[in-house]
């Protein structure tokens, strides 16, 4: 549930209440524990929503695949990438410190 910005009648994505903090922590801990995104996780943003140049996508995929392979070979570690972004991520840290 995204709150409405008072006076502007628009969704206020900059409100700390837009993030379900306990749920986000649960998802991240489950990813760390299992090595995959849990089936119960729901997101409103899909990777194909953001266009990217094909050459740039290939370059980044090659770069991250190389890191993943090196981690597996040198440390026997399976690497799983999870991107969590946004300035609101600091809110919970500040609130709980």
FENMOJO-V236025 format. One record per backbone hydrogen bond with DSSP energy under -1.0 kcal/mol. CO is the residue of the C=O (numbers start at 1). NH is the residue of the N-H. Records with the same first field share a line. If there is no record, write none. Layout:
# FENMOJO-V236025
CO = NH / NH
This chain:
# FENMOJO-V236025
3 = 12
5 = 9
10 = 5
11 = 13
12 = 15
15 = 18
16 = 19
19 = 21
20 = 24
21 = 25
22 = 26
23 = 27
24 = 28
25 = 29
26 = 30
27 = 31
28 = 32
29 = 33
30 = 34
31 = 35
38 = 41
46 = 49
47 = 50
53 = 57
54 = 58
55 = 59
56 = 60
57 = 61
58 = 62
59 = 63
60 = 64
61 = 65
62 = 66
63 = 67
64 = 68
65 = 69
66 = 70
67 = 71
68 = 72
69 = 73
70 = 74
71 = 75 / 77
86 = 89
87 = 90
88 = 91
90 = 94
91 = 95
92 = 96
94 = 97
